[in-house]
Amino acid sequence: MNTILILTALELERQAVLAHLENIQQEIHPRTGTDYSIGYYDTPTGRVKVVVGKTDQTNTNAGIETERALTLFSPSHAFFVGVAGGLKDVKVGDIVIGKAVFGYERGKETNKEFLLRPQHGYSSYDLERIAEAYGNSDEWKTKTNALINPEFSSAILVYSGTIAAGEKVMTNIDSETLNFLRKNVSNALAIEMEGLGFLEACRPYYQVKSLLLRGISDLIKEKAGSDENGSQPYASQNVSAFLFGLIDKISFHNGTDADYILELLYKLYPRGVEDNHLWERAGGKLHRLRLNTSGGEQWYEAIKLIEKGIGGITMSSLVTEMKKDYSENIDKQLGT
């Protein structure tokens, strides 16, 4: 039976997840005392075990608790779900698929300015694709009919893109931090406090597919009023419903070597085939690939070329070059 890990920051988010499970029991981490709720969910292809944990807020806490849970339960998939503040395009109740997370608080303070040295996290490419397809499906649109609260919106839309992650709760539309984000990460759809820690903790675990999902509970300019009107439970309900509809679409199986290497490539070289010149170093030709796409799309196409025997590059030559960059990590993950 496959095991899925679902993490939230807040208790109300965890309760929204647990509403979808059966036969729920509690388990305590043998060393740290962390509590987990363990239940079961029936997908169209069979029952899965679902471990639900609460990390509390901040990227630091999320990273620590994610690592603990991954080590203890060895899941095939890990999700972080919960609420977030909307920055652009979205409205209360909408869903954001965290394709990438932008950590905006790392940098160097000078006498004149703050020099940003951002951190990035990335969800698993194949889960992004499945989530985007499900978000555009008639099945999801039909499901939203039972979820919509007209006090907040008349439709629940799904977006895929960048989420900003830091350690601040922002309530002021004119704040210095918000102006900083508009300047440095203008494409961010939402802002939250845990996604970077979660995805960074998942990154070394190539065998675990990971995805960040957020429900929009407020817009920065209207945060106080939204919270008072129950927008957090509403957003938590929506994103949990989306998550379990997505889980129904996942094919649970033992992955091939190519599946594992693709996940590892995306986590270690998220910018794509030109990242650290890996593809060319392994003997590949860049002109055979589309370079104007995302890193995940580039690696997906690259693995397909290798499987077809095109381009004079092999899986072995690719792994050999990866080991030069991450020898200890690669040996451990691939069992070599």
N, C-alpha and C positions, 0 to 999 in steps of 0.2 A: 504494500500500500504506500502510495506517495505521500510525503509530508510537505505541507505548505506552511511557511512562516508569515504571519501578518503582524506588523508592529504599528502602534499608534503612540502619540504623545500624551493624549488626554484620555481620561476615563470615559467620557461621553462618546469619544470616537471608538473606544474598545467595545462599549456596549452596543453601538450600531453594527459593528462587525459580528458580535456574538449572536445577534438576532437572526442570523442566517444559518446557525449551526445547531446540531443535535447532540445529545448525550454529552453535555459539557461537564468536565471535571477539572479540578485544579491540580497543578504540579508545581513543586518548589525546586528551584535550582539547588543542587546538593552543596554547593560551595558558597554562593552569594546570597541565597534566600530570595532571589527574584521570583515573583509569582507569575505563572502562565495559566491561561485558560485553554484547555484542549478539548476540541469537539470534532465533529465529522460533518462532511458535506458531500452530497451525492451529485456528481457530475453526470453528463450523458454517457460517459464511458466507464463510470465506476466511482466508488467511494474514495475520498481522500481524507487524510488526517490533517487537521488545521490547528496550528499552535498560534495563540494570540497573546502578545506581550505588550506591555506599556513601558515606554522608555522615559517618560517625562520630557520636558522641553529642553532645548539647546542641542546643537550638533554634537557636542562632546558626549552628552548622555546618550544620544541616539547611537553614536558610534560604539560606545562601550557595550550597551545592551544588545545591539545587533551582533557584535562579535560573540558575546556570551551565548546567545540563542543559536547562532549558526553552528557553533562548536558542539553544543549540547544535543541539538535535534537533527542536524545534517539534512536540512530540507532540500528539495529539488528546486523550489521557487521561494523567493522572499519578496514581500510587498510592504511598503510603508504607505499608510493611508491616513487621511485626516483633513483638517481644514487649513485654509490659507487665506491671506488677504489678496484681493485683486489689484493689480497695478495698471493693466491696460486691456482693452477689448472685452474682458469678461464681465459677468454680472453675478450677483448672489445666486447660488445654487448650481452654477456651471461646474464642469469637471475639467481639470487640467492634467494631462499626461506629462509627467516630468521627463521629457526627452533628455534634457541636460539641466544641471544645477550649477549656478554661478555663486561661489563663495566670495562675498564682497568685502570682508573685513580684514583680510590679510594684506599687509603692505608696509611701506616705510613712511614715517612721519618726518618731514623736513621743516625748516623754518617757514617755508612758503606754502607747502601743499602736502597732501597725502598722496603718495605714489602707490597706486593699486598693484598688488601682486596676487591676482585672483587664483582661486582654486576651482577646479571643475570636477563634477561627478556626472556619470552617464548611466542611464538605465540600459538594460539588455535590449539589443536591437530587435530581436525577433518578437519580444513581448511588446515593444513599441508598435510594431507593425500590426500585431493582432489587436492591440487596444485601439489603434486608430481605425482599423476596419470595423471593429465592433461599435465604436462611437458613431460611425457613419451608417450603421445598419438600420433597417426598418425594425428589427427586433428591439434595439435599444430605444428607438423613438416611440415604439408602442409601450415599452415598459415605463417610460417617463410619464405617461398619462396618469399613472397611479401615484407618482411622486410629486408632481408639480403642486406648489403652494402659490396661489395667485397673489398672495401678499408680497411675495418676493419676485416672481417672474411667471411668464406664460409659457416658457420653454426651457429645457435644460440642454445646453449645448456642450459639446466636448471639443477641447482644444489640445493641441500637442505643441510643446515648445519649451522655452527656458524658464526656470524658476530661480529666483534669487533667494539665497539662504544666508542668514546671519544670526546674531544673538539678541536682536532688538525687536520689541513689539512696538510697531509704529502706529500712532493714532493721529498724527498731525500732517495734513497734506502739504504744509509748507516747511516741513522739517528739513534740516540739513542733510540727513541721511537719505531722504526720499529724493531730494534734488541731486544728490550724488549718484543715486541709482539711475535717474533719468539720463544723466550724462554718460555713465559708464556701462550700463547694461539696459539700454533703452528697449531691447526686445523682450525683456522679462514680462511674463504674463501675470505672475503672482510672486508673493514673498512669504517665506516661512522660516522655521528655526531648526529643522532636523534633517532635511533631505540630504545635505552634503555629508553629514556624519554617517547616515545610513548607507549611502552609495559607496563611500570610501571604505567602510567596513566590509562591504560585499565584494569589492574589487579583487582581492586576492583569491576569492573562492570562485574559480572559473566554472565549477560544476553547478553553481547556484545561479539560476536566472533571477534577475532583480528588477523591480519596477517601482517608481514613485508615482503615486496618484494623489491629487488634492481636490477637495471640494471648496469652492469659493464661499466663504462665510461672511465676508464684508469687503467693501471697497474702502480704501484708506480714508477718504473724505467723509464716509458715512459709518465708520466703525462702531461708535458707541450706540447709535440708534439701532443698527442691525443686530448687535449682540443682545440688546434688551428685548428685541422682538423674536428671539429664538432662532436666529440664523445659523448658529453653530450646530444645533441638533439637525436642522434641515440639511445643511451642507454635508454633515456626517452621514445622514441617511442616504443621500444621493450618491456619494462616492462609494459607500459600501455596496449599494445596489449595483453600481457599475462594476465594481471589483468582482462580485460573484457572477455576474453575467459574463465577464471576461474569463473567469476561471472555467466556465462551461465551454469555452472555445479552445482551451489549451489541450494539446495532445501530450499526454503523459506517457513517456516511453524512455527506455535507456538510450541515451544519445550515442551517436557515432563519434569516432575520433575527430571527424571534420566538424561536428557540432561543438565539441569541446574546444577545439583549437579556435574556431570562430569566436566563441565567447571570450576566450583568453585574449585574442587579438584585439577585440573591441575594448576590453577593459585595460589592457596595457598600452595600446596604441590607438586611442580614441579619435585622433584626428584623421586616421585613414592610412592609406598605403604609403603616403609620403612621410608619415611620422617616423622620425629618425632614419629615413631612407630605407626602411626595412624591406620593402618590396624589391627595390633595385638591388640591394645587397644580396638578396636571395636568388637573384638571376631573373627577376621579372621585368617586363617592359611596361612602362607607364602608359604608352600610347594605346595599349589594349584595354584600358580602363577609363571609365568616366570619372574625372577628377573634380567635377563641379557638383558633387553630391555629398551627403554626410559621410562621416567616417564609417558608420555602420553599413551603409549601402555599398561603399567601396569594398569593404572586407567581404561582404556577402557575394558580390560579383567576383572578387578575386578567388575565393574558395571554389566557386563554380567553375572558373577557368582551370584551376588545378585539377578538379575532379574530371574534367573533360580532356586533360592532358594537353592543354593549349598554353603556349607561351614559354616553354622551356624551363618551367619552375615546378618543383615538387613540394609536397607537404614536408618532406624530410629536410629539404634545403631551407624552407621557411622556419621550421622549428630550430634548426642549427643556428640561424642568425638570431632568433629570439633568445636562445640560451646565452649568446654573447652579451645581451643586454640584461637579462634577468635569469642567470644560470640557476641560482638556488630556487627561485620561484618556479621556473619551468620544470626543473627536475622533480620538484615536489608535486606539482599539479599533474604532470603526465606520468608520474611513477617511473621515471628513467634515472 
